[in-house]
Amino acid sequence: MRARRRGGGRTPLGFVWRLMVSLGLVVLAGGVTVLGVALGIAPEAFRYHLRMAVGAPIDPALRTQVQDAFANTILTSLGVAVPVAMVSAFAVTWIVARRLERSVAAVAAAADRIARGSLRVRVQAPAIGPELTQLADAFNAMAARLADTETIRRRLIGDLAHEMRTPIASLEATVEAVVDGVLPLDPVTRATLVGQTGRLRHLVADMSAVSRAEERQLDLHAEPVELGRLATDAVAAARSRYVAAGVQLDVRVPDRAPVVRVDPHRLAEAVANLLDNGLRHTPSGGSVHVVVATDPRSAVLEVVDTGAGFHPADAERLFERFYRADTSRTRSSAGSGIGLTLARAIVQAHGGTLTAASDGFQAGARFRIRLLAHPHVRARLIRVIPARARTGHSLRVVRGGPSVSSSNLQGSGVQRTCARS
């Protein structure tokens, strides 16, 4: 039965009826074809075989009677066979089509429920064929992905609100105290206001950078960069904070340092985020090692620490926004929770990968950046000898000239010494 559409129209025939009508036309066309061929060829063939069998002239009346009987037999046989074939075909088609219709209807109903917000809906794979099983599996995978995305979205909104609540509350309290005359608007108060607004500004900037990087809209100005030089510059920039925390920091670069085609400022930002993460999770007396290596097809930069580590199952979740493997850490001591997310987004924007590994809690962590090595630029040969995180020690670069800028080393407690081997 066809239901009326809005506006007086009618809905087209459904899938089952379309299939039934199509099959009926096919069977009917086949029957007509067989009938035409039989009536056109069979009588002459019958007369030939009749003459060969009798071997003598046949009475015309008898011959006509036999031929008419033969033709009637063909018509009767086809008259019975075609309807039986059509009924059988219709029955089988109806059963199969109904099963197909129920399977498709189940997927459609599940999709409608998902559109209404029920993201936990799943469909059962029908035992009809691999195509529909593949459809059901793909639908369930999509539904699971949507559910995970919604969970991440809700957690992101909650975490972002929590991240913004603290500086906003501090700003509100400070402003109210100044307005009420409880606090003077002195340099200390101004510093508090500037610090909290800066925290909000950095949070918004990081979130914006993550979104642009994940959407492939991050502005990149790629150029050939020696990965060893970038690593030593990043270590030099972070040295003073490591010295203040009592954490040893060193960098190891091979004699033939790999060259990559990247945006040096963006990639340096990713490495800096990894160093910040290592510093936050490594206690005083621990160490963080930056290792640059290469293989036949890629360049590798690793940041290895002896800090808190994490459960191996959390390796991928570390790169989610605001995720923390150690929930006992406060937000002030654990950072904003976007650094690793931003670092991976930057690396992926360069066509590389950033992975994390750990043997468990208190077993340290290893973060590995892997990039495609630039094939057309020969790297300068340098070797960086580790320096302890103590003021007065030197970072020595051997062969290839200075690879660390003086501006990055100023105020870091590290002296630059260049020598040629």
ABEGO torsion letter per residue (X at the ends): XBBBBBGGBBBBBBAAAAAAAAAAAAAAAAAAAAAAAAAAAAAAAAAAAAAAAAGBBBBAAAAAAAAAAAAAAAAAAAAAAAAAAAAAAAAAAAAAAAAAAAAAAAAAAAAAAAAAGBAABBBBBBBABAAAAAAAAAAAAAAAAAAAAAAAAAAAAAAAAAAAAAAAAAAAAAAAAAAAGABBBBAAAAAAAAAAAAAAAAAAAAAAAAAAAAAGABBBBBBBBBAAAAAAAAAAAAAAAAAAAGBBBBBBBBABBBBBBBBAAAAAAAAAAAAAAAAAABBBGBBBBBBBBBBAABBBBBBBBABAEBBAAAAAAAABBGBBABAABBAAAAEAGAAAAAAAAAAAAAGBBBBBBBAEBGAEBBBBBBBBBBAABBBBBBBBBBBBBBBGBBBBBBEGEBABBAAAABGAGBBBBBBBX
